[in-house]
Amino acid sequence: MRAQSEFSPSTSDHEFTILATDYASWRVGTRLLPWLESLAPSIRIRFDHVLPSHVDGAPDSLKDVDGMLLPHGYLAQQPHVDVLLDEWTCMVASDNPHLGEHPSPEELLAMPWIMTISGRGAFTPAARQLQIAGVDPVVSTITPNFFVIPSLIEGSSRVALMPMALARRAVRTTGRLRLVDPPIPLAALSEAFWWHRDREHEPAHRWFRQQLELACAPLLTAPSKQ
């Protein structure tokens, strides 16, 4: 009982397991890991890839992990803390011969699209918004990984929806990509850390949630579209 009621982050070697996309692991990890280095030098953070079965199986799928990084709109009535905001943008190749500087929605939708879809639970919030609006891109490529998308676009006519922070990073890195407005206005991406109610009062988990919230506070301002 005493062991369960106490938690010492400075000496603990506890491992926290988080289910997340590659994008969310990158955004949150680059804030969280440096934050924990001095507070809890022996603690381990394990990022496992979130699968559609995890989303569809929630909340039961949350019992075996510390939590899941997931946008709002997938889980309901589960405890969570917001961790980041981002805008959506479209990425195209700089040398795409079919698209001018400011392509129209019709021109974008005439291109083959890459989607991060691998099942019912893996629709991105942006893809859902397109679907609800009756916008139906021609999907040529499907991948669960955001980080592979830029290399699939380079030198091609393909188009993809991307979170702004990652898209800008890819543009700076490659020099062969550019960003254009999506075919319809899209609500911002709002991600949260979700956990099972059974962990609500665990000392280690409560401490971790507090540190996660503090570390990620700067991510709650979405980047400008300009």
C-alpha positions, 0 to 999 in steps of 0.5 A: 500500500505504501509503495502504491501511494508514493512516487519519487521521480528523481529516483524512479526508473518507471516506464511510461507507455504512450500510443501515438502517431509518428507526428504526435510522438515528434511534437510531444516528445521534443518538448517532453523529453528535455523537460524530464531530463533533470526532473526524472533522469532514469524514467523511460518514455515508450512511444508505441504506434497507435493502431485503428484497433486501439482507437476502436477498442477504447477505453479498454485498449487504454488499460494496458498503457499510460495513455494515447495521444489522439485528436479530439473527436475519437474518444468520448467521456474519457479523462484527458489533457490538451497537449497541442494545436496545429493547422492543416495545410496541403503539400505539393511538389514544387515542380508539379506541372499541373498546379500554379502558385494558388491552385483552385480546389478543383485543380487540387482535387484533380490530383492523386491524393495521399491519405493517412488512412488504414482503417475506420479509426484512422481517418484524420480529422482533416479527412473527416472534414472533407468527407462531411463536406462532400469533398471526395479526393481520388486517393492513390496512396495510403500510409499511417505515417506522416513522416513518409509523406514528403518523400512520396510527394517529391517529383510527383503530382500527388497532394496530401493534407499535413499538419502545418508544423511538420509540413513546414519542416519538410519544406525547409529540409527538402527544398522540393516541396511547397504548401498551398491552401486546402480545398476547403477551410479546415478546423485546427488539429487539436490533440490531447493525451487520453487515459483510462479512468482506473489510472486517475489517482495513481501517483506516478501517472498523476505526476506524469500528466502534470509534467506533460501538461507543463512541457507541452503548454507552448504547443497549444498555440497553433502556428500561423498560416502565413 
